[in-house]
């Protein structure tokens, strides 16, 4: 039934797997046949505090019974409190604009950069440098900012000008010219293959850009909200970017995006906006998510989960050298390089058949993004099922 309805009434932008999930408890999902699956995807890094989280559900329900939406023409108390919480957890002097997604957050970051170049350099600076294998969103502008040619389909041309790509951080220096206004990078490339960059290289780049008044934009759509073990990967890398973007795990499943900037007065009324962005419902959810994750981190349980997951990942890697070539990633944003794309496709298919959900990243990386609150029992069961799947691959 669901397959028939989906194929008839929904635009086909994803290659669907027609399982019908009905319920979730932390990192375990149940379909309409009551079969359980261990979720190593968390909705592509979104369900940070697990499925069916009662405290988040109660916060959403309580808010929904009062006000869900009133628009940004008026002050929104949970939005203001979320802005305060983000500033506190980031340990930075910032203000935040709230949007609905990671792509929207990255659009906002690019607009900040363009306005900075226009107002401070009379429009002479407008170019944004990104990296090959990056991913910044699906809108026309963020697709162009994405450093993967496969996303630059001629079907959607012409694209905005002013974007260029480098293969590595060390190459950025030679690409900067008098028209460069910003450099935009992920500290761990997610869609590009779960590839972290070296801390020292990032710190050197940040210092270089600061000296030349070129903005550093860090896309933390996937790495933010404790995914790498700290509130922001920027905290882990000990840098203070000009702009940081967040989304995914921030809302725990409710759509939200955030543009966080140290340039607190860059926007004026009318420069940017969002009807739904930062409304009562999504910010009430995000406040509860961050409250739970901050306590989880402070208790030491997040670090325990990261260590335990890493140990099981290492065991799986070492047992399956015929399939995997490398371990990659940070925190609970992890990956295993598969020897070729065909084997990766087979691994994902067999894993699903065994009842564990996993993801693809780049051309040949098996990506694992479990809920941050995943239990040891769920980690054990998930890797047991994954290893069962791997044993069936020739």
C-alpha positions in Angstrom: 0.0 0.0 0.0 2.7 2.5 1.0 4.7 1.7 -2.1 1.7 2.2 -4.4 0.8 5.5 -2.8 4.4 6.8 -2.8 4.9 5.9 -6.4 1.6 7.5 -7.5 1.7 10.8 -5.5 5.2 11.6 -4.4 7.9 13.1 -6.7 10.7 10.6 -7.1 13.8 12.2 -5.9 15.1 9.3 -3.8 15.6 5.6 -4.6 13.2 4.4 -1.9 13.4 1.3 0.2 9.8 0.4 0.9 9.9 -0.5 4.5 7.1 1.0 6.6 8.4 2.0 10.0 5.8 2.5 12.7 7.7 3.0 15.9 11.1 3.7 17.3 12.8 3.3 20.7 16.2 5.0 20.9 18.3 3.3 18.2 15.8 0.5 17.4 13.0 0.8 14.8 10.0 -1.4 14.2 8.1 -1.8 10.9 4.5 -2.6 10.3 5.3 -6.4 10.5 6.9 -5.7 14.0 10.3 -6.6 12.7 13.1 -4.6 14.5 16.0 -2.9 12.9 19.1 -1.3 14.6 19.4 2.2 13.3 23.0 3.2 12.5 21.7 6.2 10.4 19.6 8.3 12.8 17.7 9.7 9.8 21.1 10.9 8.3 22.4 12.3 11.5 19.1 13.9 12.7 17.6 11.8 15.5 20.4 12.8 17.9 18.6 11.8 21.1 17.0 8.6 19.7 13.6 7.7 18.3 10.6 8.1 20.5 12.4 10.3 23.1 9.7 10.9 25.7 11.2 14.1 27.0 11.4 15.7 23.5 7.9 14.5 22.7 6.6 16.0 25.9 8.3 19.3 25.2 6.8 19.3 21.6 3.4 18.3 22.9 3.4 21.0 25.6 4.4 23.7 23.1 1.9 22.5 20.5 -0.9 22.8 22.9 -0.2 26.5 23.3 1.5 28.1 20.3 3.2 26.3 17.4 3.8 29.3 15.1 3.3 33.1 15.2 6.0 34.3 12.7 9.2 36.3 13.2 7.3 39.5 13.2 7.1 39.0 17.0 9.7 37.9 19.6 9.6 34.1 20.2 10.7 33.1 23.7 12.0 29.6 23.0 13.9 31.0 20.0 15.6 33.6 22.2 16.5 31.0 24.8 17.9 28.7 22.1 20.1 31.5 20.8 21.4 32.0 24.3 22.0 28.3 24.7 23.9 28.1 21.5 26.1 31.0 22.5 26.8 29.4 25.8 27.6 25.9 24.5 29.8 27.3 21.6 31.7 29.5 24.1 31.6 32.3 21.5 30.1 35.8 21.4 27.5 35.2 18.7 24.0 35.8 17.4 22.0 33.2 15.5 19.5 33.3 12.7 17.1 30.3 12.6 16.1 28.6 9.4 14.5 25.3 8.4 17.3 23.2 7.1 21.0 22.9 6.5 20.8 24.2 2.9 18.9 27.3 4.2 21.5 27.8 6.9 24.3 27.6 4.3 22.4 30.1 2.0 22.3 32.4 5.0 26.0 32.0 5.6 26.8 32.8 2.0 24.5 35.9 2.2 26.5 37.1 5.2 29.7 36.7 3.3 28.4 38.5 0.3 27.1 41.4 2.4 30.4 41.6 4.2 32.2 41.9 0.9 29.7 44.5 -0.4 29.7 46.8 2.6 33.3 46.6 3.7 35.0 46.2 0.3 32.5 48.0 -1.9 31.5 44.8 -3.6 35.0 44.0 -4.8 35.0 40.8 -2.6 32.3 38.2 -3.4 34.0 34.9 -4.2 33.6 31.9 -1.9 36.1 29.0 -2.0 35.0 25.5 -1.0 36.6 22.1 -1.2 36.2 19.2 -3.6 34.1 16.4 -2.2 32.2 18.9 0.0 28.4 19.0 0.3 26.5 22.1 1.3 22.9 21.6 0.2 20.4 21.1 -2.6 19.3 24.7 -3.4 20.7 26.3 -6.6 23.3 28.3 -4.7 24.4 25.6 -2.2 24.6 23.0 -5.0 27.0 25.3 -6.7 28.9 25.7 -3.5 29.1 21.9 -3.3 32.5 20.7 -4.6 31.2 17.6 -6.4 30.6 17.9 -10.2 28.0 15.2 -10.1 25.7 17.7 -8.3 26.2 20.3 -11.0 23.7 18.9 -13.4 23.1 21.0 -16.6 19.4 20.4 -16.0 19.4 23.2 -13.3 21.8 25.6 -15.0 22.7 28.4 -15.0 24.2 28.5 -11.5 25.3 31.5 -9.5 28.9 32.7 -10.1 31.6 33.2 -7.6 32.3 29.7 -6.4 35.5 27.6 -6.8 36.9 24.4 -5.4 40.2 23.1 -4.1 41.3 19.5 -3.7 42.9 20.1 -0.3 43.2 22.7 2.5 46.8 23.4 1.5 45.6 24.4 -2.0 43.3 27.1 -0.7 46.1 29.6 -0.1 47.1 29.8 -3.8 43.4 30.2 -4.9 42.7 33.3 -2.8 42.7 36.6 -4.7 41.5 40.2 -4.2 37.9 39.1 -4.9 37.8 36.3 -2.3 35.4 37.1 0.6 35.1 33.7 2.3 36.3 30.1 2.6 33.6 27.5 3.4 34.5 24.1 4.6 33.3 21.1 6.6 35.7 19.9 9.3 34.6 16.4 8.6 33.2 15.9 5.1 30.0 13.9 5.5 28.6 13.2 2.0 32.2 13.4 0.7 33.3 10.2 2.5 33.3 10.9 6.3 36.7 12.5 5.9 38.1 14.6 8.8 40.7 17.3 8.2 43.9 17.6 10.3 43.5 20.0 13.2 46.8 21.8 12.6 45.9 22.4 9.0 42.5 23.9 9.9 44.0 26.1 12.7 46.7 27.4 10.3 44.0 28.2 7.7 41.9 30.0 10.2 44.8 32.2 11.4 45.7 33.0 7.8 42.2 34.0 6.8 41.8 36.1 10.0 44.9 38.1 9.2 43.6 38.9 5.7 40.0 39.6 6.8 38.6 36.7 4.8 35.6 35.0 6.5 35.8 31.4 7.6 32.5 29.6 7.3 32.3 26.2 8.9 29.5 24.0 7.7 28.5 22.0 10.8 25.2 20.8 9.5 26.3 17.2 10.2 29.0 17.6 12.7 27.2 20.0 15.1 25.1 19.1 18.2 27.8 16.8 19.7 28.1 14.5 16.7 31.9 14.6 17.0 32.0 14.5 20.8 31.9 18.3 21.5 29.0 20.7 20.9 30.7 21.8 17.7 33.5 20.3 15.7 34.9 23.9 15.8 35.2 23.5 19.6 37.1 20.2 19.0 39.4 21.9 16.5 39.8 24.9 18.8 38.9 27.5 16.2 36.5 30.5 16.2 35.0 30.8 12.7 33.2 33.9 11.5 30.1 31.9 10.6 28.9 28.4 11.7 25.9 26.6 10.3 23.9 23.9 12.0 20.8 21.7 11.3 20.2 17.9 11.4 20.8 16.8 15.1 19.9 20.2 16.5 16.1 19.6 16.5 16.2 15.8 17.2 13.9 15.2 14.2 12.0 18.5 13.9 13.3 20.6 10.9 15.6 23.4 12.0 18.7 25.2 10.7 20.9 27.8 12.4 23.3 30.4 11.1 25.6 31.4 14.0 28.0 34.4 13.5 30.4 36.5 15.4 29.4 39.4 13.0 26.4 40.2 15.2 25.3 43.3 13.4 25.8 42.1 9.8 22.1 41.8 9.0 19.5 44.6 9.2 15.8 44.2 9.2 14.8 43.0 5.8 18.1 41.6 4.8 17.1 38.0 5.4 14.1 36.1 6.7 12.1 32.9 7.1 8.4 32.5 7.8 8.8 29.2 9.7 12.4 29.6 10.8 12.9 29.4 14.6 9.2 29.0 15.4 7.9 27.9 18.8 7.6 24.3 17.9 11.1 23.7 16.4 13.0 25.8 19.0 11.1 24.1 21.9 12.3 20.8 20.6 15.9 22.0 20.0 16.1 23.5 23.5 15.1 20.1 25.0 17.5 18.3 22.7 20.4 20.5 23.7 19.5 20.2 27.4 19.6 16.4 27.1 22.8 16.3 25.1 24.6 18.7 27.4 23.7 16.6 30.4 24.7 13.4 28.5 28.1 14.9 27.6 28.7 16.1 31.1 27.9 12.7 32.6 30.6 11.1 30.5 28.1 8.8 28.8 28.6 10.3 25.3 32.3 9.7 25.5 31.7 6.2 26.6 29.3 5.6 23.7 31.9 7.0 21.3 34.7 4.8 22.6 32.6 1.6 22.7 31.2 2.2 19.2 34.8 2.8 18.0 36.0 -0.5 19.5 33.2 -2.4 17.7 33.9 -0.6 14.5 37.6 -1.5 14.7 36.8 -5.2 15.4 34.5 -5.2 12.3 37.2 -3.5 10.2 39.9 -6.0 11.2 37.6 -9.0 10.6 36.7 -7.9 7.1 39.9 -6.8 5.5 38.7 -8.4 2.3 35.9 -5.8 2.1 37.3 -2.7 3.9 40.4 -0.7 3.3 40.3 2.0 6.0 38.5 3.4 9.1 37.6 7.1 9.0 35.6 9.7 11.0 35.3 11.2 14.4 33.0 10.7 17.4 29.8 9.0 16.2 30.3 10.1 12.6 32.2 7.1 11.4 32.9 5.3 8.2 34.6 2.3 6.6 36.1 2.6 3.2 34.9 -0.2 0.9 37.2 -1.5 -1.8 34.8 -0.5 -4.6 31.3 0.9 -5.2 29.8 -2.4 -6.1 30.7 -4.0 -2.8 29.4 -0.9 -1.0 26.0 -1.3 -2.6 26.0 -5.0 -1.7 27.0 -4.2 2.0 24.1 -1.8 2.4 21.6 -4.2 0.8 22.7 -7.2 2.9 22.8 -5.1 6.1 19.2 -4.1 5.6 18.2 -7.7 5.1 19.9 -8.5 8.4 18.1 -5.7 10.2 20.7 -2.9 10.5 20.4 0.4 8.7 23.6 1.9 7.3 24.4 4.7 4.8 26.5 5.5 1.8 29.0 8.4 1.6 30.9 9.4 -1.4 31.7 6.7 -3.9 33.0 4.0 -1.6 32.4 4.7 2.1 30.0 2.9 4.4 28.8 5.7 6.7 27.5 5.1 10.3 25.6 7.9 12.1 23.8 6.2 15.1 21.8 8.2 17.6 24.2 9.7 20.1 22.2 8.0 22.9 22.6 4.5 21.4 23.0 1.9 24.1 25.8 -0.7 24.4 23.2 -3.4 23.7 22.1 -1.7 20.5 25.7 -1.2 19.4 26.4 -4.9 20.1 23.3 -6.0 18.2 23.9 -3.7 15.3 27.5 -4.8 14.7 26.4 -8.5 15.1 23.9 -8.0 12.3 26.4 -6.0 10.2 29.0 -8.8 10.6 26.3 -11.3 9.6 25.7 -9.3 6.5 29.4 -9.0 5.7 29.8 -12.8 6.0 27.4 -13.3 3.1 29.4 -11.1 0.7 31.7 -12.8 -1.6 
